[in-house]
Amino acid sequence: MVTIEELRQQALPFVAADQEGMIEEINDLFQSVYGWTLEDLRGQSLSMILPASFQDAHHLGFSRFQIIGESQILNHPLELMTVCKDHREINSEHFIVAERRGASWAFAATLRPLP
């Protein structure tokens, strides 16, 4: 299983969030590809970088994971759209992981822009 630290070390756009899905970290590649700065996103829901049509499904899946601790989307590539700061949507391959940290969870993903 891939760890958050392993994702962080990859040469890909990276985003990390706390157990509530609030963004805590992005890397320079995330900023250069998607236009967001950490100041734009810190403390904001991950749903800010997701298309409106996917936000409800994201919230439901996130809540389900919080309750039962299982997910169908972790640890394998997913093709999803990512919303840029300028409102463009870029087709991206998301690779999402979750790590238990004591009594809480941490989440992170790499996002590879697709042609």
N, CA, C and O of each residue as an XYZ file, in Angstrom:
460
protein
N       0.839     -1.179      0.000
C       0.000      0.000      0.000
C       0.884      1.243      0.000
O       1.883      1.297      0.718
N       0.526      2.225     -0.790
C       1.279      3.467     -0.917
C       0.970      4.367      0.276
O      -0.177      4.464      0.711
N       2.005      5.024      0.802
C       1.817      5.929      1.931
C       1.697      7.374      1.458
O       2.027      7.693      0.316
N       1.227      8.232      2.337
C       1.149      9.657      2.025
C       2.539     10.200      1.744
O       2.707     10.997      0.820
N       3.527      9.796      2.506
C       4.888     10.285      2.278
C       5.408      9.860      0.913
O       6.103     10.630      0.250
N       5.083      8.654      0.487
C       5.492      8.208     -0.852
C       4.823      9.051     -1.937
O       5.460      9.399     -2.931
N       3.552      9.378     -1.754
C       2.877     10.248     -2.717
C       3.545     11.619     -2.751
O       3.777     12.186     -3.819
N       3.850     12.141     -1.567
C       4.463     13.463     -1.457
C       5.785     13.534     -2.224
O       6.138     14.594     -2.741
N       6.508     12.438     -2.304
C       7.821     12.400     -2.945
C       7.751     12.261     -4.461
O       8.760     12.445     -5.142
N       6.590     11.942     -4.995
C       6.460     11.776     -6.442
C       6.486     13.133     -7.141
O       6.103     14.152     -6.565
N       6.934     13.128     -8.368
C       6.999     14.362     -9.159
C       5.663     14.599     -9.860
O       5.592     14.671    -11.087
N       4.606     14.719     -9.055
C       3.244     14.934     -9.541
C       2.557     15.961     -8.652
O       2.961     16.145     -7.504
N       1.520     16.637     -9.159
C       0.731     17.487     -8.280
C       0.198     16.665     -7.105
O      -0.244     15.529     -7.279
N       0.247     17.257     -5.904
C      -0.071     16.563     -4.660
C      -0.973     17.450     -3.811
O      -0.778     18.663     -3.737
N      -1.964     16.830     -3.171
C      -2.832     17.525     -2.226
C      -3.061     16.612     -1.026
O      -3.212     15.400     -1.184
N      -3.087     17.198      0.183
C      -3.343     16.437      1.400
C      -4.442     17.122      2.202
O      -4.572     18.346      2.189
N      -5.233     16.302      2.905
C      -6.356     16.826      3.680
C      -6.460     16.087      5.014
O      -5.962     14.972      5.169
N      -7.121     16.740      5.968
C      -7.340     16.130      7.273
C      -8.537     15.186      7.225
O      -9.102     14.937      6.160
N      -8.912     14.668      8.383
C      -9.985     13.672      8.435
C     -11.346     14.246      8.070
O     -12.270     13.487      7.777
N     -11.488     15.540      8.080
C     -12.740     16.172      7.681
C     -12.757     16.524      6.197
O     -13.751     17.040      5.686
N     -11.645     16.240      5.502
C     -11.568     16.564      4.081
C     -11.192     18.004      3.815
O     -11.424     18.523      2.723
N     -10.604     18.658      4.824
C     -10.156     20.036      4.664
C      -8.695     20.044      4.224
O      -7.848     19.385      4.828
N      -8.418     20.789      3.177
C      -7.085     20.800      2.579
C      -6.069     21.411      3.536
O      -6.291     22.470      4.122
N      -4.935     20.702      3.676
C      -3.853     21.149      4.544
C      -2.573     21.461      3.782
O      -1.748     22.253      4.238
N      -2.411     20.831      2.613
C      -1.137     20.939      1.912
C      -1.335     20.721      0.418
O      -2.139     19.886      0.002
N      -0.596     21.480     -0.382
C      -0.436     21.205     -1.803
C       1.043     21.416     -2.107
O       1.759     22.055     -1.335
N       1.494     20.880     -3.231
C       2.888     21.130     -3.611
C       2.954     22.145     -4.754
O       1.929     22.575     -5.283
N       4.177     22.515     -5.120
C       4.374     23.509     -6.172
C       3.806     23.048     -7.515
O       3.288     23.860     -8.281
N       3.902     21.748     -7.801
C       3.352     21.240     -9.062
C       1.833     21.382     -9.110
O       1.272     21.693    -10.161
N       1.175     21.157     -7.992
C      -0.276     21.348     -7.941
C      -0.601     22.800     -8.280
O      -1.515     23.078     -9.056
N       0.157     23.720     -7.689
C      -0.084     25.135     -7.948
C       0.173     25.486     -9.412
O      -0.614     26.215    -10.016
N       1.256     24.982     -9.987
C       1.565     25.349    -11.367
C       0.589     24.737    -12.375
O       0.301     25.366    -13.394
N       0.076     23.539    -12.124
C      -0.846     22.888    -13.060
C      -2.272     23.405    -12.907
O      -2.941     23.688    -13.901
N      -2.745     23.531    -11.656
C      -4.148     23.849    -11.417
C      -4.393     25.310    -11.008
O      -5.540     25.755    -10.956
N      -3.323     26.050    -10.720
C      -3.443     27.479    -10.453
C      -3.760     27.880     -9.025
O      -3.646     29.056     -8.681
N      -4.152     26.941     -8.193
C      -4.491     27.244     -6.807
C      -3.221     27.456     -5.983
O      -2.195     26.835     -6.260
N      -3.280     28.321     -4.981
C      -2.198     28.453     -4.006
C      -2.662     27.811     -2.705
O      -3.852     27.555     -2.520
N      -1.731     27.555     -1.820
C      -2.112     27.005     -0.527
C      -3.002     27.992      0.225
O      -3.915     27.582      0.943
N      -2.745     29.273      0.066
C      -3.582     30.277      0.721
C      -5.033     30.201      0.210
O      -5.970     30.441      0.971
N      -5.216     29.869     -1.071
C      -6.564     29.712     -1.631
C      -7.291     28.527     -1.013
O      -8.497     28.589     -0.774
N      -6.555     27.443     -0.754
C      -7.185     26.160     -0.430
C      -7.097     25.740      1.031
O      -7.938     24.964      1.485
N      -6.121     26.217      1.777
C      -5.945     25.744      3.168
C      -7.247     25.943      3.949
O      -7.819     27.032      3.979
N      -7.695     24.851      4.578
C      -8.914     24.900      5.374
C     -10.197     24.779      4.565
O     -11.287     24.782      5.136
N     -10.084     24.674      3.250
C     -11.249     24.515      2.387
C     -11.489     23.026      2.111
O     -10.569     22.211      2.185
N     -12.718     22.695      1.798
C     -13.071     21.309      1.473
C     -12.402     20.879      0.171
O     -12.224     21.677     -0.749
N     -12.039     19.605      0.119
C     -11.521     19.031     -1.123
C     -12.493     19.228     -2.282
O     -12.084     19.239     -3.443
N     -13.751     19.379     -1.976
C     -14.743     19.543     -3.040
C     -14.507     20.807     -3.862
O     -15.056     20.929     -4.957
N     -13.706     21.750     -3.367
C     -13.396     22.961     -4.147
C     -12.687     22.634     -5.449
O     -12.800     23.383     -6.419
N     -11.958     21.523     -5.482
C     -11.212     21.175     -6.693
C     -11.945     20.127     -7.526
O     -11.390     19.578     -8.477
N     -13.200     19.855     -7.159
C     -14.012     18.873     -7.887
C     -15.165     19.573     -8.600
O     -15.706     20.557     -8.094
N     -15.542     19.067     -9.778
C     -16.693     19.643    -10.469
C     -17.957     19.549     -9.615
O     -18.114     18.615     -8.828
N     -18.849     20.516     -9.775
C     -20.094     20.541     -9.001
C     -20.868     19.235     -9.141
O     -21.485     18.773     -8.181
N     -20.839     18.641    -10.322
C     -21.590     17.406    -10.570
C     -21.060     16.216     -9.768
O     -21.748     15.202     -9.645
N     -19.855     16.326     -9.227
C     -19.269     15.223     -8.468
C     -19.246     15.506     -6.966
O     -18.947     14.603     -6.185
N     -19.549     16.719     -6.545
C     -19.398     17.084     -5.136
C     -20.308     16.291     -4.196
O     -19.866     15.892     -3.119
N     -21.562     16.052     -4.574
C     -22.458     15.277     -3.706
C     -21.941     13.857     -3.519
O     -21.936     13.344     -2.400
N     -21.507     13.218     -4.600
C     -20.961     11.858     -4.502
C     -19.721     11.845     -3.624
O     -19.518     10.914     -2.843
N     -18.891     12.874     -3.749
C     -17.690     12.976     -2.916
C     -18.079     13.051     -1.440
O     -17.522     12.326     -0.615
N     -19.022     13.915     -1.105
C     -19.433     14.068      0.294
C     -20.041     12.776      0.840
O     -19.773     12.397      1.980
N     -20.856     12.103      0.034
C     -21.445     10.834      0.478
C     -20.380      9.770      0.705
O     -20.399      9.071      1.718
N     -19.452      9.650     -0.238
C     -18.377      8.669     -0.084
C     -17.486      8.964      1.097
O     -17.071      8.055      1.816
N     -17.192     10.232      1.298
C     -16.346     10.635      2.419
C     -17.036     10.312      3.742
O     -16.404      9.797      4.665
N     -18.331     10.614      3.835
C     -19.099     10.312      5.050
C     -19.169      8.814      5.294
O     -19.029      8.352      6.427
N     -19.385      8.063      4.228
C     -19.449      6.596      4.350
C     -18.128      6.054      4.883
O     -18.116      5.190      5.760
N     -17.008      6.564      4.352
C     -15.702      6.120      4.835
C     -15.531      6.447      6.313
O     -15.010      5.628      7.070
N     -15.960      7.625      6.732
C     -15.833      8.021      8.138
C     -16.613      7.071      9.052
O     -16.199      6.809     10.181
N     -17.733      6.563      8.560
C     -18.582      5.695      9.382
C     -18.079      4.262      9.398
O     -17.978      3.656     10.465
N     -17.757      3.701      8.218
C     -17.420      2.272      8.177
C     -15.946      1.979      7.906
O     -15.509      0.836      8.046
N     -15.179      2.993      7.521
C     -13.743      2.800      7.316
C     -13.382      2.031      6.064
O     -12.279      1.493      5.967
N     -14.286      1.970      5.111
C     -14.018      1.274      3.851
C     -14.290      2.200      2.679
O     -15.152      3.077      2.745
N     -13.532      1.988      1.596
C     -13.707      2.809      0.410
C     -13.421      1.991     -0.832
O     -12.567      1.104     -0.829
N     -14.137      2.297     -1.879
C     -13.915      1.647     -3.168
C     -12.939      2.425     -4.041
O     -12.527      1.927     -5.089
N     -12.563      3.630     -3.635
C     -11.752      4.476     -4.511
C     -10.301      4.627     -4.087
O      -9.507      5.207     -4.827
N      -9.937      4.124     -2.927
C      -8.567      4.293     -2.450
C      -7.600      3.326     -3.121
O      -7.958      2.201     -3.472
N      -6.373      3.791     -3.290
C      -5.249      2.956     -3.714
C      -5.325      2.393     -5.125
O      -4.740      1.347     -5.409
N      -6.032      3.068     -5.998
C      -5.977      2.726     -7.412
C      -6.330      3.969     -8.220
O      -7.071      4.825     -7.736
N      -5.817      4.083     -9.435
C      -6.048      5.298    -10.217
C      -7.506      5.479    -10.619
O      -8.202      4.525    -10.967
N      -7.945      6.738    -10.561
C      -9.295      7.120    -10.952
C      -9.199      8.272    -11.939
O      -8.442      9.217    -11.717
N      -9.941      8.206    -13.000
C      -9.963      9.305    -13.952
C     -11.113     10.234    -13.583
O     -12.284      9.864    -13.670
N     -10.753     11.453    -13.167
C     -11.726     12.442    -12.719
C     -11.335     13.818    -13.244
O     -10.183     14.055    -13.608
N     -12.292     14.701    -13.276
C     -11.993     16.077    -13.632
C     -11.523     16.811    -12.380
O     -11.963     16.515    -11.270
N     -10.625     17.769    -12.576
C     -10.136     18.618    -11.497
C     -10.407     20.067    -11.890
O     -10.101     20.485    -13.007
N     -10.979     20.820    -10.967
C     -11.293     22.223    -11.229
C     -10.075     23.090    -10.916
O      -9.499     23.011     -9.831
N      -9.699     23.910    -11.883
C      -8.594     24.855    -11.718
C      -9.114     26.143    -11.082
O     -10.320     26.387    -11.042
N      -8.202     26.948    -10.597
C      -8.581     28.226    -10.001
C      -9.351     29.099    -10.993
O     -10.254     29.835    -10.596
N      -9.000     29.021    -12.280
C      -9.677     29.835    -13.291
C     -10.968     29.169    -13.806
O     -11.535     29.597    -14.811
N     -11.416     28.129    -13.111
C     -12.677     27.411    -13.375
C     -12.615     26.441    -14.554
O     -13.612     25.788    -14.862
N     -11.459     26.335    -15.219
C     -11.321     25.286    -16.233
C     -11.352     23.944    -15.516
O     -11.034     23.854    -14.331
N     -11.736     22.911    -16.242
C     -11.695     21.554    -15.699
C     -10.699     20.754    -16.516
O     -10.752     20.734    -17.746
N      -9.780     20.088    -15.808
C      -8.741     19.293    -16.454
C      -8.971     17.824    -16.104
O      -9.098     17.469    -14.932
N      -9.023     16.984    -17.122
C      -9.118     15.548    -16.896
C      -7.811     15.091    -16.243
O      -6.726     15.358    -16.760
N      -7.922     14.402    -15.107
C      -6.746     14.024    -14.326
C      -6.894     12.613    -13.781
O      -8.001     12.134    -13.533
N      -5.759     11.963    -13.601
C      -5.746     10.666    -12.918
C      -5.448     10.932    -11.451
O      -4.365     11.405    -11.104
N      -6.412     10.627    -10.593
C      -6.264     10.809     -9.147
C      -5.856      9.471     -8.531
O      -6.435      8.430     -8.845
N      -4.862      9.510     -7.657
C      -4.493      8.332     -6.880
C      -4.599      8.753     -5.420
O      -3.792      9.547     -4.935
N      -5.593      8.220     -4.726
C      -5.947      8.681     -3.381
C      -5.583      7.614     -2.353
O      -5.834      6.426     -2.557
N      -4.987      8.057     -1.244
C      -4.680      7.157     -0.139
C      -5.207      7.743      1.163
O      -5.412      8.951      1.279
N      -5.422      6.871      2.137
C      -5.824      7.265      3.487
C      -4.906      6.571      4.475
O      -4.537      5.412      4.287
N      -4.543      7.282      5.521
C      -3.711      6.713      6.580
C      -4.333      6.994      7.933
O      -4.785      8.104      8.213
N      -4.345      5.983      8.751
C      -4.805      6.133     10.126
C      -3.697      6.846     10.891
O      -2.530      6.460     10.821
N      -4.079      7.895     11.624
C      -3.139      8.642     12.471
C      -3.763      8.740     13.853
O      -4.504      9.675     14.158
N      -3.443      7.748     14.683
C      -4.071      7.683     15.994
C      -5.548      7.395     15.829
O      -5.928      6.392     15.223
N      -6.388      8.275     16.369
C      -7.835      8.095     16.290
C      -8.438      8.738     15.050
O      -9.647      8.643     14.837
N      -7.621      9.391     14.227
C      -8.157     10.084     13.059
C      -7.520      9.558     11.777
O      -6.680      8.658     11.801
N      -7.941     10.142     10.659
C      -7.447      9.763      9.344
C      -6.804     10.971      8.672
O      -7.144     12.116      8.972
N      -5.886     10.707      7.775
C      -5.319     11.722      6.893
C      -5.480     11.197      5.471
O      -5.423      9.990      5.238
N      -5.681     12.101      4.532
C      -5.910     11.740      3.133
C      -4.957     12.525      2.247
O      -4.599     13.662      2.555
N      -4.549     11.909      1.147
C      -3.707     12.604      0.175
C      -3.921     11.986     -1.195
O      -4.392     10.857     -1.329
N      -3.561     12.763     -2.204
C      -3.700     12.280     -3.577
C      -2.662     12.937     -4.469
O      -2.246     14.075     -4.250
N      -2.259     12.186     -5.479
C      -1.552     12.777     -6.593
C      -2.559     12.926     -7.719
O      -3.488     12.129     -7.847
N      -2.366     13.954     -8.533
C      -3.270     14.222     -9.658
C      -2.417     14.396    -10.904
O      -1.679     15.373    -11.031
N      -2.520     13.457    -11.807
C      -1.741     13.491    -13.050
C      -2.639     13.998    -14.176
O      -3.599     13.323    -14.547
N      -2.337     15.192    -14.730
C      -3.159     15.679    -15.852
C      -3.082     14.695    -17.017
O      -2.015     14.169    -17.335
N      -4.231     14.459    -17.645
C      -4.302     13.541    -18.782
C      -4.512     14.340    -20.069
O      -5.093     15.426    -20.045
N      -4.039     13.799    -21.187
C      -4.237     14.505    -22.459
C      -5.699     14.596    -22.849
O      -6.025     15.161    -23.893
